[in-house]
Amino acid sequence: MLNKIGLTDKEAKVYLTLLELQETIPSVISRRSGIKRPTTYVILEQLQKRGLCSHVRKGRTLYYRALNPHALLEDQYNKYSELEKAMPELVSLHEKYVVTPQMTVYEGAEGVIKIMNDTLNTSTGLLCWADVTVAVDGLSADFYESYIKTKVERGVWLKGVFCYDSAALRFKKKGREELREVYLVPKEKFPFKNEINIYDDKVAIVSYEEKVGVIIQNKTIADTQRAIFDLGFEYARMIEQDVLTDKDLEYLGGDRFVAMAP
C-alpha cells in the first residue's frame, strides 16, 4: 500500500519499523528491517525530507522516530484511497506509544514550516502565544497568507494572546473572517520570544530567530499547557482595555472583542 503513494519497498520497511519502535538508532532500524546500515541512513534522510520522520541528538547519538502518519496525506500522492483506508492502522501503530512524551526537533526554515503546517491538522483548534511581527518576519508574509487561507478552509479556530503592535492589531481586526479570537498584551511587559501553539495532544514551540522548533506530544502535558493558556487568555481579555487606544478602537470599528470563537 505504501508503495502506491511513492515509497519504495525499503522506505516502507524503514518507516513501518520506526512506527513500531517509537524511537531508536539506525543500527536497530537496520537490524529490524533487514536493510543494510548505509542504505538505512540514506532512507532516513529521504523520509525526513518528506516529513515522515525526525531525529533528536542525545549525547553523540542520533535517535530517529516516525512522525504522525497523517503527514502522508499532505503528500502529493494523497489521492490514493488505499492510504485513507489504511490510515487507522498506521495511526494506531504511531499512537501506541504516545503515553510516553515524544519530542521531535525541527531545524531550519523548512523545519519551522513543517511545525506550522502540522498545527493545521488539529481537531481541537489552536491556542497560541505569539509576537506576530517576529513570526511573520521570521518566515515570510507569503507563507502566512497561505497558512491562514488553509486554516480558514479547514475551519480551524485560533485563540491567541499576542504582543501588542500594529501587526497584531491587524490580526485582531481580521479575527472574524480568519477564525481568530485575539487579545493583546503589552510587549514591553510580556516579550514573547517564541511562538507556542497548543493543539490536540501536542505543544509546538518555535524560535523564529534561531529557526528551530520542537513538538512535544503527550496528552497530560498538552492539557496542562491548555489550562495555563486559558488562565492567560482570561487575564489578557481583562487587561486589553488598558492596552488599546481610542485610535485602535476606531480602527477596530469600536468593537474591542472583534471575534469570539465558538
NUTI-427638 format. One line per 10 residues: number of its first residue (from 1); their letters; for each residue z, x, y of N, C-alpha, C, CB. Coordinates in nm, 2 decimals. Last residue first. Glycine has a CB too. Layout:
// NUTI-427638
NUM = A = Z X Y Z X Y Z X Y Z X Y; ... $
***
This chain:
// NUTI-427638
262 = PAMAVFRDGG = 1.88 -1.62 2.98 1.93 -1.73 2.91 2.04 -1.69 2.81 1.82 -1.80 2.82; 1.94 -1.45 3.30 1.89 -1.45 3.16 1.95 -1.57 3.08 1.93 -1.32 3.09; 1.84 -1.53 3.61 1.96 -1.55 3.52 1.90 -1.55 3.38 2.03 -1.68 3.55; 1.76 -1.37 3.91 1.72 -1.41 3.78 1.84 -1.43 3.69 1.62 -1.31 3.71; 1.88 -1.34 4.16 1.73 -1.37 4.15 1.70 -1.42 4.01 1.65 -1.25 4.18; 2.12 -1.39 4.34 2.11 -1.40 4.19 1.97 -1.44 4.16 2.21 -1.50 4.13; 2.06 -1.42 4.61 2.12 -1.29 4.55 2.10 -1.28 4.40 2.26 -1.27 4.60; 1.82 -1.55 4.79 1.89 -1.57 4.66 1.94 -1.44 4.59 1.79 -1.65 4.56; 1.68 -1.47 5.00 1.80 -1.54 5.03 1.88 -1.57 4.90 1.78 -1.67 5.10; 1.46 -1.33 4.93 1.44 -1.47 4.95 1.57 -1.55 4.97 1.36 -1.53 4.84 $
252 = LYELDKDTLV = 1.49 -1.07 4.93 1.50 -1.13 4.80 1.48 -1.28 4.81 1.64 -1.11 4.74; 1.47 -1.01 5.20 1.37 -0.96 5.11 1.37 -1.04 4.98 1.38 -0.81 5.09; 1.72 -1.12 5.28 1.60 -1.18 5.33 1.48 -1.14 5.24 1.57 -1.13 5.48; 1.88 -0.94 5.15 1.89 -1.08 5.11 1.76 -1.15 5.16 2.01 -1.15 5.16; 1.82 -0.70 5.29 1.79 -0.71 5.14 1.79 -0.86 5.10 1.90 -0.64 5.07; 1.92 -0.77 5.54 1.78 -0.75 5.52 1.74 -0.76 5.38 1.74 -0.61 5.58; 2.19 -0.78 5.49 2.12 -0.91 5.53 1.97 -0.89 5.51 2.15 -0.95 5.67; 2.24 -0.58 5.19 2.24 -0.60 5.34 2.18 -0.74 5.36 2.17 -0.49 5.41; 2.44 -0.54 4.90 2.32 -0.59 4.96 2.34 -0.61 5.11 2.27 -0.71 4.89; 2.71 -0.47 4.85 2.61 -0.37 4.85 2.48 -0.41 4.92 2.57 -0.33 4.70 $
242 = DQEIMRAYEF = 2.88 -0.68 4.83 2.91 -0.58 4.93 2.81 -0.47 4.94 3.05 -0.52 4.90; 2.77 -0.82 4.62 2.77 -0.88 4.76 2.80 -0.79 4.87 2.86 -1.00 4.76; 2.82 -0.66 4.40 2.69 -0.65 4.46 2.68 -0.72 4.60 2.59 -0.72 4.37; 3.07 -0.70 4.29 3.06 -0.61 4.40 2.93 -0.61 4.47 3.10 -0.47 4.35; 3.02 -0.90 4.08 3.11 -0.92 4.19 3.09 -0.83 4.31 3.26 -0.91 4.14; 2.83 -0.78 3.92 2.80 -0.91 3.98 2.89 -0.94 4.10 2.81 -1.02 3.87; 2.97 -0.56 3.83 2.86 -0.54 3.92 2.82 -0.67 3.99 2.74 -0.48 3.84; 3.16 -0.69 3.66 3.21 -0.62 3.78 3.09 -0.60 3.88 3.27 -0.48 3.74; 2.98 -0.78 3.46 3.06 -0.88 3.54 3.11 -0.81 3.67 3.17 -0.93 3.46; 2.89 -0.53 3.37 2.79 -0.63 3.43 2.87 -0.73 3.51 2.72 -0.70 3.31 $
232 = GLDFIARQTD = 3.11 -0.41 3.26 3.05 -0.35 3.38 2.96 -0.45 3.45 2.97 -0.23 3.34; 3.15 -0.59 3.04 3.26 -0.57 3.14 3.20 -0.51 3.27 3.37 -0.47 3.09; 2.91 -0.55 2.91 2.95 -0.69 2.96 3.06 -0.68 3.06 2.99 -0.78 2.84; 2.94 -0.28 2.83 2.84 -0.32 2.92 2.87 -0.46 2.99 2.70 -0.33 2.86; 3.15 -0.31 2.64 3.17 -0.22 2.76 3.07 -0.26 2.87 3.16 -0.07 2.73; 3.01 -0.46 2.45 3.13 -0.51 2.52 3.16 -0.44 2.65 3.25 -0.51 2.42; 2.82 -0.27 2.38 2.78 -0.40 2.43 2.89 -0.47 2.51 2.72 -0.50 2.32; 2.96 -0.08 2.26 2.89 -0.05 2.39 2.85 -0.17 2.45 2.77 0.05 2.36; 3.05 -0.22 2.04 3.15 -0.17 2.13 3.08 -0.14 2.27 3.22 -0.05 2.08; 2.80 -0.27 1.91 2.88 -0.38 1.96 2.99 -0.34 2.06 2.95 -0.45 1.84 $
222 = AITKNQIIVG = 2.72 0.00 1.85 2.64 -0.08 1.94 2.72 -0.20 1.99 2.52 -0.14 1.87; 2.92 0.07 1.67 2.91 0.15 1.79 2.83 0.06 1.89 2.83 0.28 1.77; 2.87 -0.12 1.47 3.00 -0.11 1.53 3.00 -0.04 1.67 3.11 -0.04 1.44; 2.61 -0.06 1.39 2.64 -0.19 1.44 2.77 -0.18 1.52 2.65 -0.29 1.33; 2.41 0.21 1.47 2.53 0.17 1.40 2.58 0.05 1.46 2.64 0.28 1.40; 2.22 0.47 1.58 2.21 0.34 1.51 2.33 0.31 1.42 2.08 0.33 1.42; 2.12 0.62 1.86 2.23 0.61 1.77 2.23 0.47 1.71 2.37 0.63 1.84; 1.87 0.81 1.98 1.90 0.68 1.94 2.01 0.68 1.84 1.77 0.60 1.88; 1.82 1.02 2.26 1.88 1.00 2.13 1.89 0.85 2.11 2.01 1.08 2.12; 1.62 1.26 2.45 1.69 1.13 2.43 1.74 1.12 2.29 1.60 1.02 2.47 $
212 = VKEEYSVIAV = 1.47 1.45 2.72 1.53 1.44 2.58 1.61 1.31 2.57 1.63 1.56 2.56; 1.41 1.55 2.97 1.30 1.50 2.88 1.36 1.51 2.74 1.17 1.58 2.89; 1.58 1.61 3.17 1.57 1.71 3.07 1.46 1.67 2.96 1.70 1.72 3.00; 1.54 1.38 3.33 1.53 1.51 3.39 1.51 1.62 3.28 1.66 1.54 3.47; 1.59 1.17 3.16 1.45 1.19 3.21 1.44 1.33 3.27 1.42 1.08 3.32; 1.77 1.11 2.89 1.78 1.20 3.01 1.63 1.23 3.06 1.86 1.33 2.98; 1.87 0.82 2.73 1.76 0.90 2.78 1.80 0.99 2.90 1.64 0.82 2.81; 2.00 0.66 2.45 2.03 0.73 2.57 1.92 0.83 2.61 2.17 0.81 2.55; 2.04 0.36 2.28 1.95 0.46 2.32 1.99 0.53 2.45 1.80 0.40 2.33; 2.20 0.22 2.02 2.23 0.26 2.16 2.13 0.38 2.18 2.38 0.31 2.18 $
202 = KDDYINIENK = 2.16 -0.06 1.79 2.13 0.07 1.85 2.18 0.09 1.99 1.98 0.09 1.84; 2.13 -0.30 1.67 2.24 -0.22 1.63 2.22 -0.07 1.68 2.26 -0.22 1.47; 2.01 -0.46 1.95 2.03 -0.48 1.81 2.15 -0.39 1.76 1.90 -0.43 1.73; 2.07 -0.24 2.22 1.99 -0.35 2.16 2.01 -0.35 2.01 1.84 -0.33 2.20; 2.11 -0.08 2.52 2.18 -0.13 2.40 2.11 -0.25 2.35 2.33 -0.17 2.44; 2.02 0.21 2.69 1.98 0.08 2.65 2.06 0.04 2.52 1.83 0.07 2.63; 2.07 0.42 2.97 2.13 0.37 2.84 2.08 0.23 2.81 2.28 0.38 2.84; 1.97 0.70 3.14 1.95 0.56 3.12 2.00 0.53 2.98 1.79 0.52 3.13; 2.17 0.93 3.33 2.09 0.89 3.21 2.07 0.74 3.21 2.16 0.94 3.08; 2.31 0.94 3.57 2.22 1.05 3.54 2.13 1.02 3.42 2.30 1.17 3.51 $
192 = FPFKEKPVLY = 2.42 0.72 3.80 2.37 0.72 3.66 2.27 0.84 3.64 2.31 0.59 3.62; 2.67 0.73 4.01 2.54 0.80 4.00 2.50 0.81 3.85 2.55 0.94 4.06; 2.85 0.54 4.17 2.81 0.53 4.03 2.68 0.60 4.01 2.81 0.38 3.98; 2.86 0.60 4.44 2.99 0.58 4.36 2.96 0.58 4.21 3.05 0.45 4.40; 2.60 0.63 4.53 2.69 0.74 4.56 2.83 0.72 4.48 2.72 0.74 4.71; 2.49 0.38 4.45 2.45 0.50 4.38 2.55 0.62 4.40 2.31 0.54 4.42; 2.65 0.07 4.41 2.63 0.19 4.50 2.60 0.32 4.42 2.74 0.21 4.60; 2.46 -0.16 4.20 2.59 -0.09 4.24 2.56 0.03 4.33 2.67 -0.05 4.11; 2.31 -0.47 4.14 2.30 -0.34 4.19 2.44 -0.28 4.23 2.21 -0.34 4.31; 2.20 -0.65 3.86 2.29 -0.64 3.97 2.30 -0.49 4.01 2.43 -0.69 3.92 $
182 = VERLEERGKK = 1.95 -0.85 3.71 1.99 -0.72 3.75 2.10 -0.74 3.86 1.87 -0.64 3.81; 1.76 -0.98 3.46 1.87 -1.02 3.54 1.94 -0.89 3.58 1.97 -1.12 3.47; 1.42 -1.04 3.38 1.52 -0.94 3.41 1.63 -0.99 3.50 1.46 -0.81 3.47; 1.15 -1.12 3.35 1.25 -1.14 3.25 1.37 -1.04 3.26 1.20 -1.14 3.11; 0.96 -1.10 3.55 0.97 -0.99 3.45 1.08 -1.00 3.35 0.97 -0.86 3.52; 1.01 -1.32 3.71 0.88 -1.31 3.64 0.87 -1.20 3.54 0.77 -1.28 3.75; 1.28 -1.27 3.79 1.24 -1.39 3.72 1.11 -1.38 3.65 1.23 -1.51 3.83; 1.27 -1.01 3.91 1.35 -1.04 3.79 1.30 -1.16 3.72 1.49 -1.06 3.83; 1.17 -0.90 4.13 1.07 -0.94 4.03 1.14 -0.99 3.90 0.97 -0.83 4.00; 1.40 -0.82 4.27 1.31 -0.92 4.32 1.22 -0.98 4.22 1.23 -0.87 4.44 $
172 = KFRLAASDYC = 1.48 -0.60 4.11 1.56 -0.72 4.12 1.48 -0.84 4.17 1.68 -0.70 4.21; 1.28 -0.42 4.16 1.30 -0.47 4.02 1.38 -0.60 4.02 1.37 -0.36 3.93; 1.33 -0.37 4.43 1.21 -0.43 4.39 1.21 -0.49 4.25 1.09 -0.33 4.40; 1.58 -0.25 4.41 1.57 -0.38 4.48 1.44 -0.45 4.44 1.58 -0.36 4.63; 1.51 -0.01 4.29 1.60 -0.11 4.21 1.59 -0.25 4.28 1.74 -0.06 4.21; 1.38 0.10 4.50 1.31 0.08 4.38 1.38 -0.03 4.29 1.29 0.21 4.30; 1.57 0.13 4.70 1.46 0.04 4.73 1.38 0.00 4.60 1.36 0.10 4.82; 1.89 0.11 4.53 1.79 0.18 4.62 1.67 0.08 4.63 1.75 0.32 4.57; 2.17 0.12 4.33 2.11 0.05 4.44 2.02 0.15 4.52 2.21 0.00 4.54; 2.15 0.15 3.98 2.19 0.21 4.11 2.10 0.15 4.22 2.17 0.36 4.10 $
162 = FVGKLWVGRE = 2.19 -0.15 3.78 2.11 -0.04 3.84 2.17 0.02 3.96 1.97 -0.09 3.87; 2.24 -0.31 3.50 2.32 -0.26 3.61 2.25 -0.14 3.66 2.47 -0.23 3.57; 2.06 -0.58 3.34 2.08 -0.45 3.39 2.18 -0.43 3.50 1.95 -0.40 3.44; 1.92 -0.74 3.07 2.03 -0.75 3.17 2.06 -0.61 3.21 2.16 -0.82 3.11; 1.61 -0.87 2.98 1.69 -0.75 3.00 1.80 -0.79 3.10 1.61 -0.63 3.06; 1.42 -1.03 2.72 1.51 -1.03 2.84 1.59 -0.91 2.85 1.59 -1.16 2.84; 1.11 -1.04 2.59 1.23 -0.96 2.58 1.31 -0.97 2.72 1.20 -0.81 2.55; 0.86 -1.15 2.53 0.97 -1.24 2.57 1.11 -1.17 2.56 0.98 -1.36 2.48; 0.64 -1.01 2.49 0.72 -1.03 2.38 0.84 -1.11 2.41 0.77 -0.89 2.32; 0.53 -1.00 2.75 0.45 -1.06 2.65 0.54 -1.09 2.52 0.34 -0.97 2.61 $
152 = VKTKIYSEYF = 0.73 -0.84 2.87 0.72 -0.98 2.91 0.64 -1.06 2.80 0.64 -1.00 3.05; 0.69 -0.60 2.75 0.82 -0.66 2.74 0.81 -0.81 2.77 0.91 -0.59 2.84; 0.43 -0.54 2.83 0.46 -0.56 2.68 0.59 -0.64 2.67 0.46 -0.43 2.61; 0.48 -0.50 3.10 0.38 -0.60 3.06 0.41 -0.64 2.91 0.24 -0.55 3.07; 0.66 -0.29 3.10 0.70 -0.42 3.15 0.61 -0.53 3.10 0.71 -0.42 3.30; 0.48 -0.09 3.00 0.61 -0.12 2.93 0.65 -0.26 2.97 0.72 -0.02 2.96; 0.29 -0.07 3.20 0.25 -0.11 3.06 0.37 -0.16 2.99 0.18 0.01 2.99; 0.45 0.02 3.41 0.37 -0.10 3.42 0.33 -0.16 3.29 0.25 -0.07 3.51; 0.55 0.25 3.30 0.64 0.14 3.32 0.57 0.01 3.34 0.74 0.17 3.43; 0.32 0.41 3.30 0.39 0.38 3.18 0.48 0.26 3.19 0.47 0.50 3.13 $
142 = DASLGDVAVT = 0.26 0.42 3.58 0.17 0.36 3.49 0.23 0.32 3.35 0.05 0.46 3.46; 0.47 0.57 3.68 0.46 0.43 3.71 0.37 0.35 3.62 0.42 0.41 3.86; 0.62 0.78 3.44 0.52 0.75 3.53 0.52 0.60 3.56 0.38 0.80 3.48; 0.89 0.95 3.41 0.77 0.94 3.33 0.66 0.91 3.42 0.79 0.82 3.22; 1.07 1.00 3.62 1.08 1.08 3.50 0.96 1.07 3.41 1.20 1.05 3.43; 1.02 0.80 3.81 0.98 0.94 3.84 0.98 1.03 3.72 1.06 1.00 3.95; 1.15 0.59 3.67 1.01 0.58 3.70 0.95 0.72 3.73 0.98 0.49 3.82; 1.42 0.69 3.65 1.34 0.66 3.53 1.19 0.66 3.56 1.38 0.52 3.48; 1.50 0.74 3.91 1.50 0.85 3.82 1.41 0.82 3.70 1.64 0.88 3.78; 1.48 0.47 4.01 1.40 0.58 4.07 1.38 0.70 3.97 1.45 0.62 4.20 $
132 = VDAWCLLGTS = 1.67 0.34 3.85 1.53 0.30 3.84 1.44 0.41 3.89 1.50 0.17 3.92; 1.92 0.43 3.67 1.87 0.46 3.80 1.72 0.44 3.80 1.92 0.60 3.85; 2.09 0.20 3.44 1.98 0.29 3.48 1.98 0.32 3.63 1.85 0.24 3.44; 2.18 0.03 3.15 2.24 0.10 3.27 2.13 0.20 3.32 2.37 0.18 3.24; 2.11 -0.27 2.99 2.06 -0.14 3.04 2.14 -0.10 3.16 1.91 -0.15 3.08; 2.04 -0.45 2.71 2.14 -0.43 2.81 2.12 -0.29 2.86 2.29 -0.45 2.75; 1.79 -0.67 2.58 1.83 -0.53 2.62 1.94 -0.54 2.72 1.71 -0.46 2.68; 1.75 -0.87 2.28 1.74 -0.85 2.42 1.80 -0.71 2.45 1.81 -0.95 2.50; 1.75 -0.89 2.01 1.87 -0.93 2.08 1.86 -0.93 2.23 1.99 -0.85 2.03; 1.55 -0.77 1.88 1.56 -0.92 1.86 1.67 -0.98 1.94 1.57 -0.95 1.71 $
122 = TNLTDNMIKI = 1.33 -0.51 1.99 1.46 -0.57 1.98 1.45 -0.72 1.95 1.54 -0.55 2.11; 1.12 -0.35 2.04 1.12 -0.42 1.91 1.25 -0.50 1.89 1.11 -0.31 1.80; 1.15 -0.22 2.27 1.07 -0.34 2.28 1.06 -0.41 2.15 0.93 -0.31 2.32; 1.27 0.02 2.21 1.35 -0.09 2.27 1.28 -0.22 2.27 1.40 -0.05 2.41; 1.06 0.18 2.14 1.15 0.12 2.03 1.23 0.01 2.09 1.24 0.23 1.97; 0.96 0.26 2.38 0.88 0.17 2.30 0.97 0.10 2.19 0.76 0.24 2.24; 1.17 0.44 2.44 1.15 0.33 2.53 1.06 0.22 2.45 1.08 0.36 2.66; 1.13 0.64 2.24 1.25 0.57 2.25 1.23 0.44 2.33 1.36 0.65 2.33; 0.87 0.72 2.30 0.90 0.66 2.17 1.03 0.58 2.17 0.90 0.77 2.06; 0.91 0.84 2.55 0.83 0.72 2.54 0.85 0.65 2.41 0.68 0.76 2.56 $
112 = VGEAGEYVTM = 1.06 1.06 2.47 1.12 0.96 2.55 1.04 0.83 2.55 1.13 1.01 2.70; 0.86 1.20 2.33 0.98 1.15 2.26 1.05 1.04 2.34 1.07 1.27 2.23; 0.68 1.26 2.53 0.63 1.17 2.42 0.75 1.12 2.34 0.54 1.25 2.32; 0.83 1.44 2.68 0.79 1.31 2.74 0.75 1.21 2.63 0.68 1.32 2.84; 1.09 1.59 2.47 0.96 1.59 2.55 0.93 1.44 2.59 0.85 1.64 2.46; 1.25 1.47 2.17 1.23 1.57 2.27 1.09 1.55 2.34 1.24 1.71 2.21; 1.50 1.29 2.02 1.36 1.29 2.06 1.35 1.39 2.17 1.31 1.15 2.10; 1.72 1.24 1.74 1.69 1.31 1.87 1.54 1.32 1.89 1.75 1.45 1.87; 1.91 1.00 1.60 1.78 1.06 1.60 1.75 1.12 1.73 1.67 0.95 1.56; 2.18 0.93 1.40 2.14 0.97 1.53 2.01 1.05 1.52 2.25 1.07 1.59 $
102 = QPTVVYKEHL = 2.37 0.68 1.24 2.25 0.76 1.23 2.21 0.80 1.38 2.13 0.69 1.16; 2.67 0.59 1.08 2.60 0.61 1.20 2.48 0.71 1.19 2.69 0.66 1.31; 2.64 0.40 0.79 2.67 0.53 0.84 2.60 0.56 0.97 2.63 0.64 0.73; 2.51 0.16 0.77 2.65 0.16 0.80 2.70 0.29 0.85 2.73 0.11 0.67; 2.25 0.21 0.70 2.27 0.20 0.84 2.42 0.18 0.87 2.20 0.09 0.90; 2.14 0.24 0.45 2.24 0.34 0.49 2.28 0.32 0.64 2.17 0.47 0.47; 1.96 0.04 0.41 2.07 0.06 0.30 2.18 0.15 0.35 2.00 0.12 0.18; 1.76 0.03 0.58 1.89 -0.03 0.62 2.00 -0.01 0.52 1.87 -0.17 0.66; 1.55 0.14 0.43 1.59 0.21 0.55 1.73 0.16 0.59 1.50 0.18 0.67; 1.51 -0.05 0.23 1.54 0.09 0.19 1.60 0.17 0.31 1.41 0.16 0.15 $
92 = SVLEPMAKEL = 1.46 -0.27 0.38 1.58 -0.27 0.30 1.62 -0.13 0.26 1.57 -0.36 0.18; 1.21 -0.20 0.49 1.33 -0.21 0.58 1.46 -0.21 0.50 1.32 -0.34 0.66; 1.06 -0.22 0.26 1.07 -0.09 0.33 1.19 -0.09 0.42 0.94 -0.06 0.41; 1.08 -0.49 0.20 1.13 -0.40 0.10 1.15 -0.26 0.17 1.03 -0.39 -0.01; 0.98 -0.62 0.43 1.12 -0.64 0.40 1.17 -0.53 0.30 1.13 -0.78 0.34; 0.70 -0.51 0.43 0.79 -0.47 0.53 0.94 -0.50 0.49 0.77 -0.53 0.66; 0.51 -0.61 0.26 0.60 -0.51 0.21 0.71 -0.47 0.30 0.52 -0.39 0.17; 0.37 -0.78 0.43 0.43 -0.84 0.31 0.54 -0.74 0.25 0.33 -0.87 0.20; 0.27 -0.60 0.61 0.36 -0.70 0.66 0.44 -0.76 0.54 0.29 -0.81 0.74; 0.10 -0.46 0.45 0.21 -0.39 0.51 0.31 -0.49 0.55 0.16 -0.31 0.63 $
82 = ESYKNYQDEL = -0.10 -0.64 0.38 -0.01 -0.58 0.28 0.11 -0.52 0.33 -0.09 -0.48 0.20; -0.24 -0.70 0.61 -0.14 -0.79 0.57 -0.05 -0.74 0.46 -0.20 -0.92 0.53; -0.32 -0.47 0.85 -0.32 -0.49 0.71 -0.20 -0.58 0.67 -0.31 -0.36 0.63; -0.31 -0.40 1.11 -0.38 -0.53 1.08 -0.37 -0.56 0.93 -0.52 -0.52 1.13; -0.21 -0.15 1.19 -0.12 -0.26 1.17 -0.18 -0.40 1.13 -0.03 -0.28 1.29; -0.32 0.09 1.25 -0.36 0.03 1.12 -0.28 -0.10 1.09 -0.33 0.13 1.01; -0.22 0.20 1.47 -0.35 0.14 1.48 -0.39 0.07 1.36 -0.45 0.24 1.52; 0.13 0.11 1.47 0.02 0.20 1.45 -0.11 0.12 1.45 0.04 0.26 1.31; 0.34 -0.06 1.47 0.29 -0.02 1.61 0.17 0.07 1.59 0.40 0.05 1.68; 0.41 -0.08 1.21 0.34 -0.19 1.27 0.29 -0.17 1.41 0.43 -0.32 1.27 $
72 = LAHPNLARYY = 0.56 0.15 1.17 0.42 0.14 1.11 0.34 0.03 1.17 0.44 0.12 0.96; 0.80 0.10 1.28 0.71 0.18 1.36 0.57 0.18 1.30 0.76 0.33 1.36; 0.94 -0.04 1.10 0.86 -0.12 1.19 0.77 -0.04 1.28 0.95 -0.20 1.28; 1.09 0.15 0.96 0.95 0.12 0.91 0.87 0.03 1.00 0.96 0.05 0.78; 1.27 0.38 1.16 1.25 0.24 1.11 1.11 0.21 1.07 1.30 0.14 1.22; 1.23 0.71 1.03 1.25 0.61 1.14 1.23 0.47 1.08 1.17 0.64 1.26; 1.38 0.93 0.80 1.28 0.84 0.83 1.32 0.75 0.94 1.24 0.76 0.71; 1.49 1.26 0.88 1.52 1.13 0.84 1.40 1.04 0.88 1.65 1.07 0.90; 1.60 1.60 0.83 1.50 1.50 0.86 1.54 1.37 0.81 1.36 1.54 0.80; 1.75 1.89 0.97 1.76 1.77 0.88 1.66 1.67 0.93 1.91 1.72 0.88 $
62 = LTRGKRVHSC = 1.74 2.23 1.00 1.68 2.11 1.04 1.70 2.00 0.93 1.53 2.13 1.08; 2.00 2.47 1.06 1.92 2.39 0.96 1.87 2.27 1.03 2.00 2.36 0.84; 2.18 2.61 1.20 2.05 2.67 1.19 1.95 2.59 1.10 2.06 2.81 1.14; 2.35 2.34 1.32 2.36 2.48 1.30 2.22 2.54 1.30 2.43 2.52 1.17; 2.13 2.10 1.28 2.27 2.12 1.26 2.30 2.26 1.22 2.33 2.02 1.14; 1.89 1.92 1.45 1.94 2.05 1.41 2.09 2.05 1.40 1.89 2.16 1.52; 1.70 1.65 1.33 1.81 1.69 1.42 1.86 1.83 1.36 1.92 1.59 1.42; 1.38 1.47 1.34 1.47 1.57 1.29 1.59 1.60 1.39 1.40 1.70 1.26; 1.20 1.18 1.22 1.25 1.27 1.32 1.34 1.38 1.26 1.33 1.19 1.43; 0.92 0.97 1.14 1.04 1.05 1.11 1.08 1.13 1.22 1.02 1.13 0.98 $
52 = LGRKQLQELI = 0.72 0.83 1.26 0.77 0.78 1.13 0.89 0.86 1.08 0.67 0.78 1.03; 0.55 0.90 1.47 0.67 0.83 1.50 0.74 0.77 1.37 0.64 0.72 1.59; 0.34 1.07 1.42 0.31 0.92 1.41 0.44 0.84 1.43 0.26 0.89 1.27; 0.46 1.31 1.44 0.36 1.28 1.54 0.33 1.13 1.54 0.24 1.36 1.52; 0.62 1.30 1.20 0.68 1.30 1.33 0.59 1.26 1.44 0.74 1.43 1.36; 0.42 1.33 1.01 0.49 1.20 1.02 0.57 1.19 1.15 0.59 1.19 0.90; 0.34 1.59 1.06 0.25 1.48 1.08 0.32 1.35 1.09 0.15 1.48 0.96; 0.58 1.73 0.99 0.52 1.74 1.12 0.43 1.62 1.15 0.46 1.87 1.14; 0.58 1.66 0.72 0.69 1.62 0.81 0.65 1.62 0.95 0.82 1.70 0.78; 0.35 1.79 0.63 0.36 1.65 0.62 0.47 1.59 0.72 0.38 1.60 0.48 $
42 = VYTTPRKIGS = 0.43 2.06 0.66 0.32 2.01 0.73 0.32 1.86 0.74 0.19 2.06 0.66; 0.65 2.07 0.48 0.67 2.10 0.62 0.56 2.04 0.70 0.69 2.25 0.64; 0.52 2.02 0.23 0.62 1.92 0.28 0.64 1.94 0.43 0.75 1.94 0.21; 0.37 2.25 0.20 0.30 2.12 0.23 0.40 2.02 0.28 0.23 2.07 0.10; 0.58 2.43 0.14 0.50 2.45 0.26 0.42 2.32 0.30 0.40 2.56 0.23; 0.69 2.30 -0.10 0.76 2.30 0.02 0.68 2.33 0.14 0.87 2.41 0.01; 0.49 2.06 -0.29 0.53 2.20 -0.26 0.59 2.20 -0.12 0.41 2.29 -0.27; 0.64 1.76 -0.42 0.53 1.82 -0.33 0.58 1.96 -0.29 0.50 1.73 -0.20; 0.82 1.60 -0.54 0.73 1.68 -0.62 0.62 1.74 -0.55 0.67 1.59 -0.73; 1.02 1.47 -0.41 0.88 1.41 -0.40 0.78 1.48 -0.49 0.83 1.41 -0.26 $
32 = RRSIVSPITE = 1.24 1.62 -0.46 1.24 1.48 -0.50 1.10 1.42 -0.50 1.33 1.40 -0.41; 1.16 1.88 -0.35 1.20 1.86 -0.49 1.20 1.72 -0.54 1.35 1.92 -0.51; 1.11 1.82 -0.08 1.01 1.88 -0.17 1.04 1.85 -0.32 1.00 2.03 -0.14; 1.36 1.73 0.00 1.24 1.64 0.00 1.13 1.69 -0.09 1.19 1.62 0.15; 1.50 1.96 -0.03 1.54 1.85 -0.11 1.42 1.75 -0.11 1.67 1.78 -0.06; 1.37 2.12 0.16 1.37 2.16 0.02 1.41 2.05 -0.07 1.47 2.28 0.01; 1.42 1.98 0.41 1.28 1.99 0.35 1.28 2.03 0.20 1.20 2.08 0.42; 1.72 1.78 0.40 1.65 1.90 0.44 1.52 1.91 0.36 1.73 2.03 0.41; 1.81 1.45 0.51 1.81 1.56 0.42 1.73 1.67 0.47 1.76 1.52 0.28; 1.91 1.11 0.52 1.89 1.24 0.60 1.90 1.36 0.50 2.00 1.24 0.71 $
22 = QLELLTLYVK = 1.80 0.90 0.33 1.86 0.88 0.46 1.84 1.00 0.55 2.01 0.86 0.44; 1.66 0.88 0.09 1.76 0.99 0.10 1.84 0.98 0.23 1.70 1.12 0.09; 1.47 0.68 0.11 1.57 0.67 0.01 1.69 0.76 0.03 1.51 0.70 -0.12; 1.31 0.76 0.32 1.37 0.63 0.33 1.49 0.62 0.23 1.27 0.52 0.30; 1.21 1.00 0.22 1.30 1.00 0.34 1.38 0.87 0.35 1.22 1.03 0.46; 1.05 0.90 0.02 1.16 0.98 -0.02 1.26 0.99 0.10 1.11 1.13 -0.05; 0.86 0.77 0.17 0.94 0.69 0.09 1.07 0.77 0.04 0.86 0.64 -0.03; 0.74 1.01 0.30 0.80 0.90 0.38 0.90 0.81 0.29 0.70 0.81 0.44; 0.64 1.15 0.07 0.75 1.21 0.16 0.82 1.10 0.24 0.68 1.31 0.25; 0.45 0.96 -0.02 0.57 1.01 -0.11 0.68 1.07 -0.03 0.52 1.11 -0.21 $
12 = AEKDTLGIKN = 0.28 0.94 0.19 0.35 0.82 0.15 0.47 0.86 0.06 0.26 0.73 0.07; 0.18 1.20 0.20 0.25 1.15 0.32 0.34 1.03 0.27 0.16 1.11 0.43; 0.04 1.20 -0.05 0.16 1.29 -0.02 0.24 1.25 0.09 0.11 1.43 0.00; -0.15 1.00 -0.01 -0.06 0.99 -0.12 0.07 1.08 -0.09 -0.13 1.03 -0.25; -0.17 0.94 0.35 -0.22 1.00 0.23 -0.12 0.98 0.12 -0.26 1.15 0.24; -0.19 0.65 0.55 -0.11 0.76 0.49 -0.17 0.81 0.37 0.04 0.71 0.47; -0.34 0.42 0.63 -0.37 0.56 0.68 -0.29 0.67 0.63 -0.37 0.55 0.82; -0.28 0.19 0.51 -0.26 0.20 0.66 -0.27 0.34 0.71 -0.12 0.14 0.69; -0.33 0.22 0.25 -0.42 0.14 0.32 -0.39 0.14 0.47 -0.40 0.00 0.26; -0.12 0.37 0.15 -0.25 0.44 0.17 -0.34 0.36 0.25 -0.31 0.46 0.03 $
2 = LM = 0.08 0.19 0.13 0.09 0.28 0.24 -0.04 0.36 0.26 0.20 0.38 0.23; 0.00 0.08 -0.12 0.00 0.00 0.00 0.00 0.09 0.13 0.12 -0.09 0.00 $
***
